[in-house]
Amino acid sequence: MDEQPEALVPESDIKDEPGPEEEEGEDSVDAKPDRSQRISIFSSTQQKKAEEPDKPPQTNDNVRIVTPAFQYKMNYGKVGRCIIINNKNFNEVTGMSARNGTDIDARDLLRCFKGLGFDVNVYNNKSCEEMEALLHSVAQQDHNDSACFACIFLSHGEEGLIYGTDGAMPIKVLTTLFRGDKCRSLVGKPKLFFIQACRGCEFDDGLEADAGPANETLETDANPRHKIPVEADFLFAYSTVPGYYSWRNPGRGSWFVQALCNVLNEYGKELEVMQILTRVNYLVATQFESYSDDPQFNKKKQIPCVVSMLTKELYFKPC
């Protein structure tokens, strides 16, 4: 299973190098119970289309036609806030082990989202009550001059639950704070949640198979003069699919977060967010695999999961 409002952690306070307890070693799962003693390294096996109706399609298949009406407006005063909750240490009563390696994730995410223009704050080791109070405070702030909002949870988890330092709580309690009827200044703007946490206790054994054909989807635009659903314009990027473990390496960080930072650093201001997350899926699926002398834990795989209620394309650059 895979972090409090007053504690702001500047970039300089996040460790650039893993400490003694975070030397690269066995992979861990962000789940309960902790199986770190049984799971061995290694993580890496190696390192709409929306066409204008009056114009003919492009002959170059690599050309992506972008229609401004289908893009979220990004030319606000600020890109927006990014909140990182980094829960590493947990109360003994929870039975949860320390998430060694999570500080590497928090450090890399801070740098990555700052590079995209976000105003980033990192909060470490928050209880359930503190997480809710923090995000309630953020949701009540004025986001009128912001283009979007992002929140990242780094913690233990179960399906539908995220752990504070003192126990688990429903993820929906935290994300609901930003619904259109509760956070008016973010209505019609993308609200992004990235969740590095386990969602169950199943392992993915993987399968030898050829890749299938790619599918294209076309999303419709929302007219701002009409009613829009209160659940619209959310995107949830989970580190794994429902029911499965999520992997983390004490010396390298989690598979999902490291792949996310890798793609954002290279393509964050070029590709649309779903293209970005598709590439993240590819990296996690193809470049990471567990190894163990115990066949039960050997050669396990992971695939992230994206749930999108976005109504337009999202590019982290002015349109």
N, C-alpha and C positions, 0 to 999 in steps of 0.2 A: 504494500500500500504506500503507494507513494502517498508565509512565514509572517508592528504593535503600534498606536498612532503617533506617539511622541518620539519614537526612536528613528531618526533619519540616519541612514548609513551612507556617508559619502564614498565616492569611488576609491579614495585612498585607503579607506578602512577595510576594503574587501581584499582578501589575500591574493597576491599575484602568484604565489607559489604554494602548493599544498604543504601543510604542516606535517609533522611526524606521523600524526594519526591519519593523514590523508595521502600517504604514499600509495602510488598506483599498485593495486593488488587485485583481489578478487572482486568480481562484479557483485552488486547487491541488487535486490528488488525492493521497491518502495512499498512493502507490504508487511502484513503481520500474519504469521510469525516471521522473524528474520531468519533467512536461510544462508546468511553470508558465509557460515563455516562450511557449507556444503557446495557452494557454487564457486567455480574457479574462473579466472580470467580466461578468455580474451574477449574483447568487445569488437574489435575491428578486423574483418577479414581482408581489408584494404580500405587502407584509408578510404466571348460568346460571340464566339466570333459573331459580332453584331454588324451585319452588312447594311449600308445605307440603301433604302429601297430603290432609289433612282439611279444607282451606280452599279455597274457590272462588278462581279467579284474579281479580286486580284488573281492574277495568274500564278504569282509566287506563293506557294503553299506556306512559306515561312513568315509571310506578312500577316500581322494581326491587326485587323481593322478595329480601331477604338472609337466609339461614338461618345462624345462628351456628355450627352444626356444620360448615358448609362454609367457615368462615373460619379463617385462621391466627390463633392466639392472639397478641395484641400487648401484653397487659398484664403485661409483664416490667418489671424495673427500668430497662432501657435498650432503645431501639430496636435498637441494634447498631452495629458498626463499619462504616465506609465507607472503603475504600482507593482512592486515585486515583493511578495510575501515569502520569505525564505525561512522555513522551519527546519532546523537541523536537530535540535535537542528536545526530547520529550519527557514529560513526567513519568516516573517509574510506574505509576498506576496504569498508564496506557498500555504498557507492555511493548512499546515501540522502541526500536534501537535508533541510535544516532545516525543521521543521514550523511555520513562522510562523503565529501565530494560535492555537496550542494553549494558550498561557498564558491567553488569554481564556476558552477552554473550561474550563480547570482552575479559574480564579477563580469562574466562574459556577456550576460544579458544586459547589464547596466551599460556597458560600453556599446553594445550593438544598438540598443534602442535610443541611446543618446545620439549615435551616429545617424539615426533616422530623423532626428529632430525632436524627439519626445523629451519632456521634463520628467526625469526618472527619479523615483524614491525607492529605496530598499528598506524593508522592515524585517528584522530578524526575530525568530522565536516568539510568535504571537499565540496567545490562547484563542479559543473559539470566540469568546466575548470580545477580545481585543481586535480580532480580525473583523468581526461584524461592526464594531464601533468605528474602526478605521475606515472601512469602505462606506459606511453610512455617512461619515463626515465628508468623504470625497464626493459622494453622489450629491450631497447638498450644496457643493460648491458651484460657482458660476462657470459653466463650460461654454458660454456663448462665443467666446473668441477662440475656441478649440475646434479642430477638424474631427477629432475622434478621441477615443479613450482606450487604454490597454491595461490589463491586469494579468499578472503571472503568479500562479501558485506553485511553490516548490515544497512538496510535503509528502507524507504517507497518505494513502487513501484506500477507499473501498468503492464499489460501484455507487455513484451518486453522492459520495461523502468525501470530505477533505479533512485532514487532521490539523487541529491546533495543538499546541504543546500539551494541552490537558485532556484531549479527547477528539472525537470526530463530530462533524456537523454537516448537514446537507449543503452541497455546493450551491443549490438553487436559492438558499436563504441569502447568500452573498451576491449572486448575480442578479437576483430580482430587484435589488436596490437600484439598479440602473435601467429598469424598464421605463418605457416612455411615459407612463403615468406617475412615476416616482422621481424621475430625473429629467425635467422638462428641457433643460439646456443641452441635452444630448439627443433629443428627439430627431430622428432622421439622420443621425450620424452613426458611424460604425463603432461598436463596442466589442472589443476583442479580448477574449479570455484564453490564456495558454495554461494548461494544467499538466504539470509533471507529477504524476501520482499513479499508483496502482489502481486498478478497477476490478480486482478479483484475484483469484489464486490459480488461474489456469496458465499453462505454458503453451507457447506456440512452437510446434515441432518443425514447422516449415515444410515445404513441398517442392520437389523438382518439377518445374513446369516452364513452358514458353510463355512469353508475354502476349496478352491478347490485344485486340485493336483498341485504340483510344476512342473515347466518346466525347462528344461536345454537347454542352447545354447552353441554353439562352435564357437569361433571367429577364423578367419584365421590370420596368421602372415604376417607381411610386410617385404619384402626383401629390406634391406637398399641399395642395388645396383640399385634398380629400382626407378622410380618416385613414390612419395606418395602424396596423396591429401593435399593441404595446410590447409584444415580443419580437418585433421586427428589428433588423439591423444589428443582430448579435452574431458573433462567430465564436465557436468553441473549438479550440485545437487541443485535443487530448493526446498525451504521449502514447496511449495504447487504446485498443478497442475494448468494449465492455467485457468484463469477466477475466481479463488477463493481467499478468504481472507487468510492471514497467521496470526497465533495467537502468542501473546507475553504477558507474565505476568510481571508486574512492579517489583515484588519482587523475581521472580524466573528466569527470562529470557524467551526467546522464546522456544516454544515446540520443534521445529526442531533442534536448536543449542544445547539445553541441551541434547536431545537424541543423537545427533551426538557426543558430547563430552563424553557422557556416554559409547557409544560403542567403540569409539577410545581409550579411556583410558583403557578399558578392553581387547579389541581384536585388537587394531591398528597395532601391530607388529606380529599378528598371521594370520588374515584372509585377503583374497583378497578384494580389494576396493569395488567391487560390492556386495560381501557378507556382508561387513560392512554396506553399504548403504541400503541393503535389511533389515538388522536388525534395522536400524534407522527407516525405513518405518514402520516396525512392532511396534516399541515402540510408535511412534507418533500416529499410527492408533488405538492402543489398550489401551494406558495408559493416553490419554489426551482427555478431553471433556469439553466444556463450559457449564456454568449453568447460567440461568437468569430467573427472574420472568416473563419476556416477552417471550411468546412461540416462537416468531420470532427469538430469539437469544439463546434459550435454547437447550442444548444437541447437540451442533454443533461439527463436527469432522474435521480432517485435514489429508491429506496424502501427503507426499513429492513426488517429481518427479525427476527421474534421466534420463538425456539424455547423452548417451555415444557414443563417436566416438573413444574410445580407441581401439587399435589394438592388445593389449597383456594384460595379467593379470598383475595387479599392487599390489605388496606387499611392505610395508614400512620397508623392511629389505634387507640387501645384499643378492643377489642370486648367 
